[in-house]
Amino acid sequence: MESVKGIYISEKEDEEKGRLISKKLCVPVLSEAPGEELYLCFEAGRLFLKKGSLAMCGDFTAEKGRLKLQRLNSELLVKAAAIKNADHPLNIIDATAGMGEDSLLLAAAGHNVYMFERNPVIAALLSDALQRAALDPDLSAAAGRMKLTAGDFISSPKPCIPDIVFLDPMFPAREKSGLIKKKFQLLKLLESPCSDEKELLDAALSCAPKKVIIKRPLKAPYLAGVKPMYDIKGSTIRYDCFYFEKTIDSAR
C-alpha cells in the first residue's frame, strides 16, 4: 500500500476545500504537483487522485444511462436486492463502498443506502463525488439517499438494523476496459485485496439482515469459503446471496 504525498491545489477557488481535506487526512498542502508520487489534486472543483500519467476522480455522471428505469430494473444487483413482499424502501448497508457506483444503483432503485469506506482517501474521493451529484438534477434524488461513513464497517457503529448488507471486497481486477484498468491501478495502491474475509462476512451476518449479497468475479471462490444459498450470475460477475427473512421475522 502507498500513502498520498499530499494535496496540490491548482486553482484559488478550490483552496478552502483543499485545506479542509488536507486537515482531515493529515496530509500537507503541496506547492507543486509531485509527478511520479501518489497525490491528491483539486482541479476545476473536483478532487483527483493522481500518479504520473494516471488520474481519477469520483464522478457519477457516467452512470446516468444505467439509472433509466428500464435499464435499472435489469441490473443484476437491483434484482439481487429485491425482497419479496417489501412494501417500503429497504435500508441497505454497503460495507465496502469503494467509489460508490453500486450504492448509486441501489439508491436510484429507491433504497436508503448507508456506505462504509475504510480508506480515508477513497472516502474523500467518494464524498466529493456525492457533493457534486447532489447538485445534478439527474443524480440528486439518488445521492440524497446515500449516506457515507468514512470508517471500517467491521468496527464502526452501525446506523440501523439493515434489511440487506452488501459486500464487494476488493479482488484482483480482470477488467479489460482501459479506463477501469487505470482506475483500479490507482485504487490498488491505496487498498490491498481483502485479507479479512471471515471477519467481514461475520460482521455482515451479525447485523441480523434479511439478506447478505456478495459481489464476486464469476469464477472467484466463495467469500471466506462459505457457500451461499443461491447466486445470480452475469457474464463476468455473480452475486452470492444469503437469505434469512423467515428466521429473522420470527425472531423479532
C-alpha positions in Angstrom: 0.0 0.0 0.0 1.1 3.5 -0.8 0.4 6.8 1.0 -0.5 10.0 -0.7 2.3 12.6 -0.5 -0.2 15.5 0.0 -2.7 17.6 -1.8 -2.0 20.1 -4.6 -4.5 22.9 -5.1 -4.3 24.2 -8.7 -6.9 26.9 -8.5 -7.5 29.6 -5.9 -11.3 28.9 -5.7 -10.6 25.4 -4.5 -8.2 26.4 -1.8 -10.7 26.3 1.1 -11.9 22.8 0.2 -8.4 21.6 -0.4 -7.2 22.8 3.0 -10.1 21.1 4.7 -9.2 17.8 3.1 -5.6 18.4 4.0 -6.5 18.8 7.6 -9.0 15.8 7.6 -6.5 13.4 6.0 -3.5 14.8 7.9 -1.5 15.4 4.7 0.3 18.6 3.7 -0.7 21.1 1.0 1.9 20.8 -1.8 3.4 23.8 -3.5 3.6 21.9 -6.8 2.5 18.6 -8.3 4.9 15.8 -7.3 4.9 14.0 -10.6 5.5 10.3 -10.1 4.4 10.1 -6.5 0.8 9.4 -5.4 -1.0 12.6 -4.5 -4.4 14.4 -4.4 -5.2 17.4 -6.5 -8.2 19.8 -6.8 -8.9 20.8 -10.4 -11.9 22.7 -11.6 -13.8 21.9 -8.5 -13.1 18.2 -8.5 -10.9 16.1 -6.3 -8.5 13.9 -8.2 -6.1 11.1 -7.2 -3.0 11.2 -9.4 0.3 9.5 -10.0 2.3 10.2 -13.2 0.0 9.9 -16.2 -2.7 8.2 -14.2 -5.6 10.3 -12.8 -9.1 9.5 -11.5 -11.9 11.2 -9.6 -15.2 10.2 -8.2 -17.8 11.0 -10.8 -21.3 9.6 -11.2 -22.2 11.3 -14.4 -21.1 8.3 -16.5 -23.6 6.2 -14.6 -26.7 8.2 -15.7 -27.6 5.8 -18.5 -27.8 2.9 -16.0 -30.3 4.8 -13.9 -33.0 5.0 -16.5 -35.9 2.9 -15.2 -35.9 0.1 -17.8 -32.2 -0.5 -17.6 -32.1 0.0 -13.8 -34.6 -2.8 -13.3 -32.5 -5.1 -15.4 -29.4 -4.6 -13.3 -28.4 -7.8 -11.6 -27.6 -6.0 -8.3 -31.1 -4.4 -8.2 -32.6 -7.8 -8.9 -30.5 -9.4 -6.1 -31.6 -6.7 -3.7 -35.3 -7.5 -4.2 -37.1 -8.8 -1.1 -40.5 -10.5 -1.6 -43.5 -8.5 -0.3 -41.4 -5.5 0.7 -43.7 -2.5 0.7 -41.2 0.2 1.7 -37.7 1.4 0.7 -35.1 -1.0 2.1 -32.3 0.0 4.4 -29.1 -1.3 2.8 -25.6 -1.2 4.2 -22.8 -1.1 1.6 -20.0 -2.3 3.8 -17.2 -1.8 1.2 -18.4 1.2 -0.8 -15.3 1.9 -2.9 -16.2 4.6 -5.4 -20.0 4.1 -4.8 -21.2 3.0 -8.2 -23.1 0.0 -6.8 -24.6 2.1 -4.0 -25.8 4.6 -6.6 -27.7 1.8 -8.4 -29.4 0.7 -5.2 -30.3 4.3 -4.2 -31.6 5.0 -7.7 -33.9 2.0 -7.2 -35.4 3.8 -4.2 -33.5 2.2 -1.3 -31.7 4.0 1.6 -28.0 3.2 1.3 -25.5 3.5 4.2 -22.0 3.3 2.9 -18.8 2.4 4.7 -15.4 3.1 3.2 -12.4 2.4 5.4 -9.7 4.0 3.3 -9.8 7.7 4.1 -8.5 8.8 0.7 -11.1 6.7 -1.2 -13.8 8.0 1.2 -12.7 11.6 0.4 -13.0 11.0 -3.4 -16.4 9.4 -2.8 -17.6 12.3 -0.6 -16.5 14.8 -3.3 -18.5 12.8 -5.9 -21.6 12.8 -3.7 -21.4 16.6 -3.2 -21.4 17.2 -6.9 -24.1 14.6 -7.6 -26.3 16.4 -5.1 -26.3 19.4 -7.4 -27.1 17.4 -10.6 -30.9 17.2 -11.3 -30.4 13.7 -12.8 -28.5 12.4 -9.7 -29.7 14.4 -6.7 -32.6 12.2 -5.7 -30.3 9.1 -5.6 -27.5 11.0 -3.9 -29.9 12.1 -1.2 -30.5 8.5 -0.2 -26.7 7.8 0.1 -25.0 8.3 3.4 -21.3 7.8 3.8 -19.3 6.8 6.9 -15.5 7.1 6.5 -14.6 4.1 8.6 -14.2 0.4 8.8 -17.6 -1.5 8.7 -16.3 -4.3 10.9 -15.5 -2.0 13.9 -17.8 1.0 13.3 -21.2 1.5 14.9 -24.0 0.6 12.5 -26.6 3.2 11.6 -29.5 0.8 11.6 -30.6 -2.8 11.6 -30.4 -3.3 7.8 -32.6 -5.2 5.5 -29.6 -6.0 3.4 -25.8 -5.9 3.8 -23.9 -5.7 0.5 -20.3 -6.7 0.3 -17.9 -6.1 -2.6 -14.4 -6.8 -1.2 -11.5 -5.8 -3.4 -10.4 -8.6 -5.6 -7.6 -8.8 -8.2 -9.0 -7.0 -11.3 -9.6 -8.8 -14.6 -11.5 -6.0 -16.4 -10.3 -5.3 -19.9 -11.5 -1.7 -20.2 -8.6 0.7 -20.2 -10.5 3.3 -18.1 -11.4 0.7 -15.4 -7.9 -0.6 -15.5 -6.3 2.8 -14.8 -8.8 3.4 -12.1 -8.1 0.1 -10.4 -4.4 0.7 -10.7 -4.7 3.8 -8.5 -7.1 2.3 -6.0 -4.9 -0.8 -5.6 -2.1 1.5 -4.5 -4.3 2.6 -1.6 -6.1 -0.6 -0.6 -5.0 -4.2 -1.0 -7.3 -7.1 -1.8 -9.5 -8.2 1.1 -7.5 -10.1 3.8 -10.2 -10.3 6.5 -12.9 -12.2 4.6 -14.2 -14.2 7.6 -14.4 -11.1 9.8 -16.2 -9.2 7.1 -18.8 -11.9 6.5 -19.3 -12.4 10.2 -19.8 -8.7 10.7 -22.4 -8.6 7.9 -24.3 -11.6 9.4 -24.2 -10.1 12.9 -26.2 -7.1 11.7 -29.2 -9.5 11.5 -30.2 -8.6 8.0 -32.8 -10.3 5.9 -30.2 -10.8 3.1 -26.5 -10.6 2.6 -25.3 -10.1 -1.0 -21.7 -10.6 -2.0 -20.4 -9.4 -5.4 -17.7 -11.6 -6.9 -16.0 -12.2 -10.2 -17.8 -15.0 -12.0 -15.2 -17.7 -11.3 -13.9 -16.5 -8.0 -14.1 -18.7 -4.9 -16.8 -18.0 -2.3 -16.0 -15.3 0.3 -14.4 -17.0 3.3 -15.1 -20.3 1.7 -18.8 -20.1 2.7 -21.3 -21.4 0.1 -24.3 -19.0 -0.4 -27.9 -20.2 -0.5 -28.2 -19.1 -4.2 -26.5 -16.9 -6.7 -27.4 -14.6 -9.6 -24.9 -14.8 -12.4 -23.9 -12.4 -15.2 -21.3 -12.7 -17.9 -18.4 -11.6 -15.8 -19.7 -11.3 -12.2 -22.1 -13.0 -9.8 -24.0 -12.1 -6.7 -23.8 -14.7 -3.9 -26.9 -14.4 -1.7 -27.8 -15.4 1.9 -31.5 -15.0 2.7 -32.8 -15.1 6.3 -36.2 -13.3 6.1 -38.4 -16.0 7.8 -35.8 -16.7 10.6 -35.3 -13.0 11.4 -39.0 -12.1 11.2 -39.9 -14.9 13.6 -37.1 -13.8 16.0 -38.4 -10.3 16.1 
